[in-house]
C-alpha cells in the first residue's frame, strides 16, 4: 500500500476564504482504482506563551494602513486657526531629513515574533517531510492573536498505530523540537526534502516577503541546524516554482516572471549544493587534522627535549644508569631515523595552512603554533650531539654487556640446532600423540628464545650495532623451520595410519586394490616432497618403508583373490599356519589374514620348497595366481595395514627371488 500524507494548507474557495485547518490527512492507495482519504487523530502539545505584551508590541506584518481622507474634502476644508503656514524651502528640507531618519530607525527595530500556542498549529505555506517514519513540519505562516506570522519552529509528529500500517483510527502525536546551531530565519513558501537522514530546507520568503536564496540542513537526531549555502536572491526572481532534490543537486522549475510578464514554463535551474557542502566539510576536516598533527608534533618535541636533558651518569646504580641511558639513546636513534619524515611533515603542514588560509579560514593561531613547533624541533636537533657526548661513558660499558649477551645467545641457538635430532619426535616409535606433545613443548622453548632475541635486537639497534645479531636471527629462524617440517611429517604419519586402519577393516570381498594403490602412491608422493630435515629422521625412514612395502605388495592381494584359488589351497594354508579361519565368512578381512603371520612360514610356502603349491600342478588356465609361491609376501601386505604390529617391515628372501 502506498500512502501520501499532508497537513492541510490554507483552504481558499473550499470553505471560508483565508481560513486555516489543522487535520493530518492520509491518502491510502492500493492501486489506481482503489484510493481513500482519511484523517488521523491529532495529539498536540501546548506551548506556553512568552507574554501578550511582546506580541502586542510587534506590528502586524499585514496590517492595513489607516484610510486617507478623500482628496476633495482636503481641498475644500477651510483653514483653521493655528494651522501652520507653508514652510520655506530650507525648513522643508530639514523636516524631510528628520522624517527619513525616523523611518530608518523604525525599520531597524527588531520585530518580535510570538511563540506558537500549539504545535503544529494552524498554518499555511509550510513544509513537511519524513525521516525514518517520523514527520517533521517546519516554518510556514501561523495566525497568532488574530495576526499572521511566519515562523521557524520544527514540529515532530510520531504515528500511534493500532496495527502494522496506517489506517482509520490511528493518531499522530505532535511535539516541538528544540533546535540550535545555524537556525534559519522564519520563512514561508520554501522547498523541503529529506536527504541522507537530514532535513533540507531551501529558499522561501522571509518576514517582509523578500525571497531567500539559501540551504539549511537539520539533523533530527541532535536538533542542530547547519547552513549549507547562503547568498543573495538575485537569481531567484521567478514565482510559482517547483523543486526537488536529485542526488546532491537541487533542480528548480519556475513559471511566470513578475518583471517581464513572460509565462513560459522553461526556466530550469540546478544548484550544485553537494559540491558546496563537500567543500565546507573538506576545509573543516582539514583544519581539524592540521591542528591535531601540530599538537602531536609539539608534544613529541617536548618529550624529546625532556629526555635529552637527562644525564645517565648521575643515578647511583648501574641498573638505573642503564635504564636512563636507554631512554636517551632511544630519542637519539628516533631523531636520527625520523628527522627527514618529521621535517617533511612540517613542510606539508605549512603548505596546508597556506591553502586553507586562501580559502578564507582563519589560521593565525595555528600559524603561531606551527612556528613554535619548528623552533622547538630545531632545539632538539641542537641538543642531540650534546646528549651523545654526555652518555658516552655509560654507553660504552652497557654496549659491551649487550655484545656479550648476544654472543652467548648465538652460541646457545647453535647448540639447539645441533641437538635438534635428539628430540623424541624424530623417532617413529614415539607415536603420533606423544610426538605432537613433544613438538608443542619444544615450540614453547623457541618462543622464549624469540622474546629474548627481540630484546637483544632492540638493544643492538639502539646502540647502532644491529649486524652482530644476524647469525642469531638466522639460527632461530632455522629452528622454527625445522620444527615445522617435523610437524608436517607427523601430520603425514597420522594421515597414513588412519587410512591404513580403515583399509585393514575392509572385508575380503570388498577390497578395492586399485583405490588402495592410488591412495598409497599419493602418500608416497607427499612424503618425497618433505624437506631434508624431515628426511633425515627415523620417523621418516620407517614411514617411507611402510608406504613403499605396502605399494610393492598390493598386487599380491589381487592374486590371493584370484578365482583360481580353491578350498584345498586355503586348507593347506590353515594346516601350515596352525590357525583356523573361515575365508568364506562375511567377517573375513585383511586384518584376519595379517594375524596368520605368514612371513614366519616363508620357507615352507616358497616356490622351490613347497611342491604342494607348485604352479605345475595347476592347469594352464589356472596358473595366473603367481603369488602362491610367496605367501609370505602377502603377509607383508596385511601386516603393513596394522598399526599395532611391532615388527618393522622387511623384504623377505621370497620377495628377493620374485
N, C-alpha and C positions, 0 to 999 in steps of 0.2 A: 504494500500500500504506500502511495506517495502522499505526502502532506505538505500543505502550504500554510504558513502561519503569518498573520498580520495583526498589529494593533491598530484599531480604527483611526483614520485621519479625520480632518475636518470634513464634515458632510455638507456639501453645498448642493442644494437642489433636492436632496433626498428627504431631508426633514426641514428644520428651520435653517435658514441661511446663516452660515457662520457658527452654528452650534458645534460643540465638540463631544465626542463619545469616547469611552474607555474600554469597551469589550475587547477581549483577545479572541479572534475568530480563527477557526481551522477549516481548511478545505481538504477533505479526505477523498482521494480518488483512487479506486482500484483500477479503473480503465476510463477511457474517454466517455463511455456511455453511462458510467456509474460514478457520480460525484455528489458530494454532500457537504454543505456548510453547517457548522455547529459552533456555538460559543463555549469557551471554557470559563469555569468559575474563577473569580479573581479574589485572591487574598492579598490585601495591601498592608503596607506598613506606614503609619502616620509619622510625619516628620515635624518635630517641634519648630514653631516659627521663631525667628530671632527678634520679633517685635514689630508691631504695626508702625512704629514711628519711622523705622528705616524705610519701610515700603512707602509710607506716605511722603517721605522726604524726596523720593526719586520721582521725577516727572514721567508720566506715561509716554512711551515712545510714539504711540499712535494717537495722542490727544489732539483733537482738532483745535485750531486757533480760534480766538474769540471772533464772532461775526463783526464785520465792519459796517458802519452806518452807510446808507445809500448816498451816492455822490451828490444827488440833487439836494438832499437835506443839508449836506455840509455846505454847499454853495449858498443856499437861501438863508441859512441861520444867521441871525444878526449878531454883531459883535457885542460882547458883554464887557462890563466894566472890569478893569484889572486884567483884561486879556493882553497877552504880550504883543508888543508891536513887532513888526518884521525886523529881523536881526540884520546887522551889517554882514558883509561878506567875511570879514575876519572872525566875527563871533560864530557864524555858522560853521566855519572850518574847524574851530576848536571843539564845538559840540559834536560834530561828526566823528572826530578822532576819539572823543570820550565814549561815544556810543559803540564804536568799533572795538575799543578796548574792553568795555563791559561785556560785549558779545563773546570775545575771545575767552574772557575769564569764565563765563558761563559754560562754554564748550569744554574747558579744561576741568570743570568739576567732575569728580568721579561719580559715575552712575552706579548706584547700589541696587542689585537685582535681588528681589526677595527669594528666600528659600522655598522649595516645594513643600506644600502641605501634606502631600501623599505621593507615593511612587507606584507606578509611573505617572499617575495623574492624567488629567485631560490635556492633550497636546496635539499639535499637528506639525507638519514639515520636519518630522524627526526621522531617525534611522534605527533599524533593528537588524541584528544578525544573531547567529548562534555559534557557540563553540562547545564541542563535546556534549551536545544535548541540552545546553543551558542558554536561555535567551538573554541578550544584552541590548537594552534600549538606551539610546543616547540622544541628547540635545533636543531640538525642536522648540516650538513656541507653546507656552503654557499660560493659561489665564489664571492670574492670582489677584484677588481683591478687585475683580472686575476689569483688570487690565491685562494685556498680553505681553509676556516677557520671554525672550529667548533664554535658554539655559544650557549648561554643560554637565548636567548630572547624569550619572550612569545608574540605571535600574537593572537589577538582576532578577530574572524570572526562572524559577525552578518548577518543573512539572510534578504534580502529585497524581500519579497514575493509579487507577484501581486495577488495571490489567497490564498486559505487556506492551500495549500500544495506545496512542491517544484515542479516546472515544468520548461520547457524551457522558457528562457527569464528572469528568476529570477537572482538575483545577490547576491554576498557575499561582504560585506564591511569590510575590514581588518584594524586593528589599532594595535599599540604597547601598551602593558600593562606595566605600571611602577610597578616594584616589589621591595621588600626589605625583610629583615629578613635573614634567613639562605639560601641564594641563592646558588643553586648547580653550580658547575663549568661547563663551556662549554663542551658539550658531543655529541656523536652520537651513533647510534646502541643501543638504550636503550629500555626499556619496559615502556609503559604509559597506564594508565586507569583512570577511574573516580570511586570514591567510597565515598558514603555519602556526595555528593556535593563538594568533594575535588578532585584535580588532583594529581594522584600518579605517580611519576617517579622513576624507579628502574634501577640501573646499567648503562651499556653502556661503551663507550670508551672515554678517555679524549683527550687532545690536542696531546699528544705523542702516542696515540694509546693504552695506558695501560687500562686494564679492571678495571671497578669500581664496588664496592660492597657497595651500599648504597640505601636508600629510602628517597625521599623528598615528601612533600605534599604542594600543593599550594591552598590557599583559594582564589577562584576567586572573592569573594566579597570585600576582603581587599587587595589583591595582596601580601600577606605575605607568604613567604616560611618557612616551618618548617622541620628540619631534624628529621626523624623518626628513622633512623637506619643508621649506617655507620661503616665499618670495612675494613680490607684488602680484597684482591680479590683472596686469595689462593684457595678457594673452587670453584671459578668461572673460570675454565680453559677451559671449553668446548665452542666451537664456534657453530654457526648456532642454537641458542637457540630460543625457543618459550615459552612465559609465559602468564599467565592470573591471575586475582585476583578472588579468591573464598572466599567469606566472608571476613575475615581478615587474609587470607593466600595467599601467592604468590606461585603458582605452576609453575616450570620451567622444560621443556623437552628439553634436549640437544642432539647433534649428535656427530660428529667426534671430537676426541681429537687430538690436534696437536702434542702432545708429543709421544704417543704410537701408533698412527696411527689406532686406533680402529674405526670402523664405525657402532657400534651397537646403535640403537635408543632406548636405555633402561635406560638412565640416567635421572631420575626424582628427583627433589629436591623441598622441601617445606620450605618456610621461614615463621615462625610464627611472622610476624611483628606486628600483632594485640596485642600480649602479651607485646611486647617491648613498643609499643605506650601507652598501658594502664598503664604499669609500670611507664613510664616517667610522664604521666598525673597524676597518683596517687601521686607520690612524689611531683610534683609541687603543686597540690591541698593541700596536707598535709602540705607542708611548708607554704603556704598562711594561712591555718587555724590556725596553731600553732602561727604564728606571730600575727594574729588577736586576738586570745584569750589572748596572753601575753599582748598586748596593752590594751585590755579591763580590765584585772586584774590590770594592773598598774594604769589606770585611776580610778578604783574603790578604790584602796589603797590611792591615793592622796585625793580623796573626803572624805574617812573615816578619814584620818588624819586631814584634814581641819575642819571637823565638831567636832571632839573630842577635838580640841583645844579651842572651844568656852566655855564661862562661862555664864550660864543663869542668874546669879545674877547681872550682870553688866547693862543690859538695864534699863531705868528709870521707865517704866510702867509694870504692871503685865501682860498685854496682850503681850507685846514684850518679856517678860521673858518666858511666856508660849510657844510662837512660837519657841524661841530658844531652850527651853527645849525639845520640841517635835523633833526637828532636831537631838539633841544629843541622846535622848532616842531611836530614830529610828535606829541610827547607832549601838548603843549598842545591841539592840534587834536583828538586822540583823546579826551582827557579831556572836552573841551567837547562833543563829539558823543555820547560813550558814557556820560556821567555818569548820565543817567536810567536807562539799561539796567543799569549796574553797581549802582546803589542798589536797583533793583527786584530784581535777582538776590540781593543780600544779604538783603533783606526776606524773600524766598521761602525762603532757606536757614535763616533764624532760625525761621520757621514750621515748616519741615520738621523741624528739630531738636526743637522742642517736641512735634510729633506722635509721633516715634519714641520720645521720652522717656516719653510717656504709655503707649506700648506695651511698656514695660519695658526699652528699650535704654539702656545707659549712655552718656551724651553729655557727661560733664563735660569731657573733653579737647577734644572738638570745640567745645563752648561757649566755652572759653577761646581756642581758635584763631579762632573767629568774632569774638569781641570784639576780639582783636588786629587782625584784618583790617579791621574797621570803623574802628578808631582810625588805622590806617596810611593808609586812604583819605582820612580827614579831614585828615591831614597833607599828603597830596598836593594836596588842594583848596586848602589854605592856601598852598602853595608856588607855585601857578600864577601869581598876579599878581606875585609877586616875580621869578619867572623871566622873565615877559613884559617887565618893566621892564629887566632886565639885558641882554636881547638886542636892544633897540631900535636901537642904532647899526648893528650888523651887519645886522639885518633890513631897515632902510631901504636900505642900499647894495645888498644882494643882491636885494631886491624890484625895484629899478629895472632891474637887469640882466635879471631874468626877464621883466619887461614889455617890454623892448627885444627880447628873443629871440622873444617871442610875436608882436610886431608884424612882425618880419622873416618869420616863418613864415607869417603870414596873407597877407602880400604875395606870397610865393612860391607859395602854393596858389592865389591868384587868377590869377597868371600861368599856372599849369598848366592852369587851366580855359580861359583864353583861347587857349592853344596846343593844345588837345585836338584840334581839327580838322586839325592838321598831321601827325598820325601816319600812317604808311603804311597802317594798317588801315582808313583812311577811303576808300581808293581801290580800285575794283573790279579794276583791272589788277594789283594786288598778288598776287592769287591766294589760295586758301584756306589752304594750309600756311604761306606767308610771313606772312599776316595773323595766324594763330594764334601764330606765333613772336613777332610784334611785340606782340600782346596780353600774352603772358607776360612779356616784358621790361618793359613799362610797369607791369604789375601788381607786379613786384618793387620798382620805384621807389615805388609807392604804399604798399607795405608798410613801406618805410623811413620814409616820411612818417608812417605810423601810429605807429611806435615813438617818433619824435621828438615827435609831438603828445601821446602818452600821458605822456611825461616832463614836458612843459610844463604839461599839465593837472594833473598831480600837484603840481607846484610851486605853481601858481596856487591850488589848493585849500588847501594847507597855509598859504600866505601870505594866504588869505582874499580873493582877488580872482578867483574862477573865471569870472566873467562875461566877462572880456576874451578868453577863448578860444572863445567861442561861434561867432564868424564863421569861425575856422579849422576848427572841428569840422564846421560845415555845409558848408564848401567841400571838405574832404577826402571827406566823405560823397557829395557831388555827383560828384566824380571817380570814385569807385568805382561809382556808379550808371551813369554814362555809359559806363565801360569795360565793364560787364556788358551794357549794351544793344548795344554793338558786337560783343561776343562772341556774343550771341544772333543778330545779323544774319548773322554768318559761319557759325554753325550752320545757319541757314536757307539760305544760299548753297550750302553743301556738300550739303545735302539735295536742293535743286532740281537742281543739276548732276548729282548721282549718278542721280537719277530720269530726267532727260532723256537721260543717257548710255544708260541701259537702253532707253528708247523709241527712240533713234536706231538701235539694233541690231535693232529689231523688223522681221521680214520683211514685205514689202509686203502679202502676202495675210493676215498675222496681225494687222495693225494693228487695235486696238480704239479707235476715235476717242472713243466715249462714256466709256470708262475714263480716257483721257488728259485729256479735258475736265474730268471730275470732279476728278482729281488736281491739275490746273492751277488750278482755282477754289479748291481748298483752300490751295494755296501762296499765292495772291493774298490770301486772307482773313487768313492768318497774317502776311503782310508788312504789311498795313494795321494790324495790331494792335501793331506795334512803336512805341516811343515817339519823341518829337520828335528826340532826339539822333541816333538811327539814321537817321531820315528825311531829315536834312539832309546826309547824307554822299553822296559819289559812288558808293560801293558799293551803297547802297540804290537810287539812281536807275537804275543800269544793270541791277540785278537786277529791278527793277519793270518796266523796259522790256522785258526779255527775257520775263518771265512774261506781260505784257499782250499782246505781239506774238504769242506762241505761242497764247494763248487766243483772239485775234481771228482768227487764220489757220487754226485747226483745222478749220472747216467746209470749207475748200478741199481738204483731204486727202480728205474724203468725196467731193467732186466728181471728183477725179482718179481715184478708184477706182470711178466710176460705170460701169455696164455699157455705156453709150453710147460709151465710149472704144473706138476701133478701132485696128488695127495701123497704118493710114496716119497716124493722129494722132501716134503715137509716132515713126514715120519722119520726119514733119515736125519733131518736137522734136529728133531726132538731127541732121537737116540744119541746123537753126537754130543749135544749140549747138556743132556740130562735134565732138561726142563720141559715142563708141559705148557703148551699154549694152543689156542684154537684160532688158526688163521682164518677160519670161516665165521668167527664171531663178529658181531656188529661193533664190538668194542676194541677190536684189534687195530692198533695204530703203530706209528713209528717208535713210540716210547717202549711198547711191549717188545719190539724187535731189539731195541737197544739193551734191554735187560738180559738178553741172551749172552752178551759178551762174546760174540762170535770171533773177535780178534784173538781169543785165547786158544782157538782151535784152527788157526790158520794153516798149520802143517797138515792137519787131517783132511781139510777140505780143499787143499791146493790141487792144481791140475795134475801134477806129477805124482802125487801120493794118495790119491783117492780115486781108484778106478770106478767106484760106485757112481761118482759124478762126472765120469769121463764123457766128453761130448760125443765120442764114437758110439756110445750106447743109444744115442737118440737118432731118430730118422733125420734125413737131411732137412726136411721142412720144420723140424723142431729144434735145430741146433742154434737158434737165434740167441737164447739167453746165455751169453758168454760169461756171465758173472758166476755161473755155478762152480767154476774152478777157483773163485776168490771171494767166498762169502765173508771172509774176514774183512774185506774192504767195505762190504755193505754194513758191517758192524761199525766201521769208522764213520759212515754217513750218519747212522742213527745216534751214535754217541756224541757227534758234534751238535745234535739238536738239543742235548740235555745240559743245562747249566749246573746240575748237581753232580755231574761226573767229575771226579777229582783228578783223573789221569790226563796228562796232556796228550793231544793228538799227535800221531806219528805215522810215517809211511812204513807199511809192513813190507816184508820180503815178497809177499804175493803181489803187492802193488808194483814193486820194482820189476817183477817178472812181466807184469802186464804192460 
